[in-house]
Amino acid sequence: MSARATETPEHPKTSEAATSSASPGSPASPASPTGRPSSPGRPPGLTLVSHDGTPYRFDPGALCLELLPTGGPGALARYEVLHEPADLVAWAARSRLPEGLEVAVSESEVRRVREVRDALLLLTADRAHGRPQRPEHLDALNEAAAEPPLVSRLTPDGTRAWAPGATGTHLLSTVARDAIDLFSGPHGHRVRECAAHDCRLLFVDTSRPGRRRWCAMEHCGNREKVRAHRARGRLTESRPPARSTTEG
């Protein structure tokens, strides 16, 4: 059975519970992307939903990293959102890929995307923490990238369009090639994990200063500021009052 991106199906909203419930070694916190397909006036990135139901914008900075919050290996498997072809079609429509892509996806291609995504997630986490890249993860990525990618074409009116006949394999190859470009490019050393103590979302810092720490300032950045403020308050309250001295 296959699905085609002629329509964008409603995608289930899942909480970001895995941010706190995933095992300490989990490299990312899955949350399901929501919202409508990208448009020219819309900033890149995904709309995620926190555990308390609050939506926030997360821009991981690269197409390949947009795939990572859809699930993962091990403990993250229970947060999987790519169950069937329509789910992958919906993800493609909401990604930073240009609009207009019509992609036919089979059940076997969805399984293949999940396998490569899991390898890419672990590969990205290793990169973020300065760990050696594992050969099995590199092999999975390179094999996917070796397949033909999505193809664009120039239309008679001078605009860009997707070539017909796109498949899930072409989509995965495009994502894998994007990952290779990222890791081998000028921002490869800026792949990071959110600095919040309970968040594992991965992103690449493409800002000029290179000081991005959070998945989203409106989410983890604000939460950590509140947490630090409360910690300082508790420290102040625990200190004994200063003794006054009297000169005799």
C-alpha positions as CSV (number, residue, x, y, z in Angstrom):
1,M,0.0,0.0,0.0
2,S,1.3,3.5,-0.8
3,A,0.3,7.1,0.0
4,R,0.7,10.2,-2.2
5,A,1.1,13.7,-1.0
6,T,-1.8,15.2,-2.9
7,E,-3.3,16.0,0.5
8,T,-1.8,16.5,3.9
9,P,-3.6,14.3,6.4
10,E,-4.2,15.4,10.0
11,H,-1.2,14.3,12.0
12,P,-1.7,13.1,15.6
13,K,-0.3,15.4,18.3
14,T,1.9,13.7,20.8
15,S,3.4,15.2,23.9
16,E,7.0,15.8,24.6
17,A,6.9,13.4,27.5
18,A,10.0,11.6,26.3
19,T,12.0,14.7,27.1
20,S,11.8,13.6,30.8
21,S,10.9,9.9,30.5
22,A,13.5,8.7,28.0
23,S,16.6,7.0,29.4
24,P,19.6,9.1,30.2
25,G,21.4,7.8,27.1
26,S,18.6,8.7,24.8
27,P,20.0,11.1,22.2
28,A,16.7,12.9,21.4
29,S,13.3,13.6,22.7
30,P,10.6,12.8,20.2
31,A,7.6,14.9,19.7
32,S,5.3,14.9,16.8
33,P,5.4,17.8,14.3
34,T,2.1,19.5,13.8
35,G,0.8,22.3,11.6
36,R,0.4,23.0,7.9
37,P,2.9,22.5,5.1
38,S,5.7,25.0,4.7
39,S,4.9,28.2,2.8
40,P,7.2,30.9,1.5
41,G,6.4,33.3,4.4
42,R,6.7,30.7,7.1
43,P,10.0,30.2,9.0
44,P,11.6,26.8,8.7
45,G,11.3,24.3,11.5
46,L,8.7,22.2,13.2
47,T,5.9,23.0,15.7
48,L,6.3,20.6,18.7
49,V,4.0,20.2,21.6
50,S,5.3,20.1,25.2
51,H,4.2,17.7,27.9
52,D,1.7,20.4,29.2
53,G,0.2,20.9,25.7
54,T,2.0,24.1,24.9
55,P,3.1,24.4,21.2
56,Y,6.5,25.8,20.5
57,R,8.6,26.3,17.4
58,F,11.8,24.2,17.0
59,D,14.1,24.8,14.1
60,P,16.9,22.1,14.1
61,G,18.6,24.0,11.2
62,A,18.7,21.2,8.6
63,L,16.3,19.0,6.7
64,C,18.0,15.8,8.0
65,L,17.6,16.9,11.7
66,E,13.9,17.6,11.1
67,L,13.4,13.8,10.8
68,L,14.9,13.0,14.2
69,P,12.0,14.1,16.4
70,T,9.6,11.5,14.8
71,G,10.8,8.7,17.0
72,G,13.9,6.7,17.6
73,P,15.5,3.4,18.8
74,G,15.2,1.7,22.1
75,A,13.1,3.6,24.7
76,L,12.2,6.2,22.1
77,A,10.4,3.6,19.9
78,R,7.1,4.1,21.9
79,Y,7.0,7.7,20.7
80,E,7.1,6.6,17.0
81,V,5.0,8.7,14.7
82,L,6.0,7.2,11.3
83,H,3.7,4.2,11.3
84,E,2.4,4.2,7.8
85,P,3.0,5.8,4.4
86,A,0.7,8.7,5.1
87,D,2.7,9.7,8.1
88,L,5.9,10.0,6.0
89,V,4.0,11.9,3.4
90,A,2.8,14.3,6.1
91,W,6.3,14.8,7.4
92,A,7.6,15.7,4.0
93,A,4.9,18.2,3.5
94,R,5.7,19.9,6.8
95,S,9.5,19.8,6.4
96,R,11.6,22.6,5.0
97,L,11.5,21.0,1.5
98,P,9.9,23.3,-1.1
99,E,6.2,23.0,-1.6
100,G,4.5,20.9,-4.3
101,L,6.2,17.6,-3.7
102,E,4.0,14.6,-4.6
103,V,5.7,11.5,-3.3
104,A,4.5,7.9,-3.4
105,V,5.5,5.9,-0.3
106,S,5.3,2.2,0.3
107,E,5.1,0.3,3.6
108,S,8.6,-1.1,3.1
109,E,10.0,2.4,2.4
110,V,8.5,3.6,5.7
111,R,10.4,0.8,7.5
112,R,13.6,1.8,5.7
113,V,13.2,5.4,6.7
114,R,12.7,4.5,10.3
115,E,15.9,2.3,10.2
116,V,18.0,5.1,8.7
117,R,16.5,7.7,10.9
118,D,17.5,5.7,14.0
119,A,21.1,5.4,12.7
120,L,21.1,9.1,11.9
121,L,19.8,10.0,15.3
122,L,22.6,8.1,17.1
123,L,25.2,9.4,14.6
124,T,24.1,12.9,15.3
125,A,24.1,12.5,19.1
126,D,27.6,11.1,18.8
127,R,28.7,14.1,16.8
128,A,27.1,16.5,19.3
129,H,29.0,14.9,22.2
130,G,32.3,14.5,20.4
131,R,32.1,10.7,20.3
132,P,33.5,8.5,17.5
133,Q,31.2,7.9,14.6
134,R,30.1,4.2,14.6
135,P,30.7,2.3,11.3
136,E,27.3,0.7,11.2
137,H,25.6,4.1,11.4
138,L,27.8,5.6,8.7
139,D,27.1,2.6,6.5
140,A,23.3,3.0,6.9
141,L,23.5,6.7,6.0
142,N,25.8,6.2,3.0
143,E,23.7,3.4,1.6
144,A,20.6,5.6,1.7
145,A,22.5,8.5,0.1
146,A,23.7,6.2,-2.7
147,E,20.1,5.9,-4.0
148,P,18.8,8.5,-6.5
149,P,17.5,11.7,-4.7
150,L,14.5,13.8,-5.3
151,V,14.8,15.8,-8.6
152,S,13.6,19.3,-9.3
153,R,13.0,20.8,-12.7
154,L,12.6,24.2,-14.4
155,T,9.1,25.0,-15.7
156,P,8.3,27.0,-18.8
157,D,7.3,30.0,-16.7
158,G,10.7,30.0,-15.1
159,T,9.7,28.6,-11.7
160,R,11.0,25.5,-9.9
161,A,9.0,22.4,-9.5
162,W,9.5,18.8,-8.4
163,A,9.9,16.2,-11.1
164,P,7.2,13.6,-11.2
165,G,7.7,10.0,-9.9
166,A,9.1,10.8,-6.5
167,T,9.2,7.9,-4.1
168,G,10.0,7.3,-0.4
169,T,13.5,6.1,-1.5
170,H,14.2,9.3,-3.3
171,L,13.0,11.3,-0.2
172,L,15.3,9.3,2.1
173,S,18.3,9.7,-0.2
174,T,17.7,13.5,-0.2
175,V,17.6,13.5,3.6
176,A,20.8,11.3,3.8
177,R,22.7,13.5,1.4
178,D,21.6,16.5,3.5
179,A,23.2,14.8,6.5
180,I,26.4,14.2,4.7
181,D,26.5,17.8,3.6
182,L,25.9,18.9,7.2
183,F,28.5,16.8,8.9
184,S,31.2,17.4,6.3
185,G,30.4,21.1,5.9
186,P,31.3,24.4,7.7
187,H,28.7,23.9,10.5
188,G,29.5,20.2,11.1
189,H,31.2,21.2,14.4
190,R,28.1,23.1,15.5
191,V,25.8,20.1,15.8
192,R,24.6,20.2,19.4
193,E,22.1,18.8,21.9
194,C,19.8,21.1,23.8
195,A,21.5,22.3,27.0
196,A,18.4,21.8,29.1
197,H,19.0,19.1,31.7
198,D,16.0,17.0,30.5
199,C,15.9,17.7,26.8
200,R,17.6,15.6,24.1
201,L,16.6,17.5,20.9
202,L,19.4,17.9,18.4
203,F,20.1,20.9,16.2
204,V,22.8,22.7,14.3
205,D,23.7,26.2,15.3
206,T,23.9,28.3,12.1
207,S,23.8,31.6,13.8
208,R,26.8,34.0,13.2
209,P,27.8,34.2,16.9
210,G,27.5,30.4,17.3
211,R,26.2,30.6,20.9
212,R,22.8,28.8,20.5
213,R,22.2,26.5,23.5
214,W,18.5,25.6,23.5
215,C,16.2,23.7,21.2
216,A,13.9,26.8,21.5
217,M,14.3,29.8,23.7
218,E,10.6,30.0,24.2
219,H,10.6,26.4,25.6
220,C,13.7,25.1,27.2
221,G,15.5,28.4,27.4
222,N,12.7,30.0,29.5
223,R,12.3,26.8,31.6
224,E,16.0,26.7,32.4
225,K,16.0,30.4,33.3
226,V,13.1,29.8,35.7
227,R,14.9,26.8,37.2
228,A,18.1,28.6,37.7
229,H,16.3,31.6,39.3
230,R,14.5,29.2,41.8
231,A,17.8,27.5,42.5
232,R,19.5,30.8,43.4
233,G,16.5,31.6,45.6
234,R,16.8,28.4,47.5
235,L,20.5,28.9,47.9
236,T,19.9,32.4,49.3
237,E,17.3,31.2,51.8
238,S,19.6,28.4,53.0
239,R,22.4,30.8,53.9
240,P,22.6,31.8,57.6
241,P,22.0,35.5,58.3
242,A,25.1,37.6,58.4
243,R,26.3,38.5,62.0
244,S,26.5,42.1,62.9
245,T,29.6,43.2,64.7
246,T,29.8,45.9,67.4
247,E,33.0,47.8,68.0
248,G,33.7,48.0,71.7
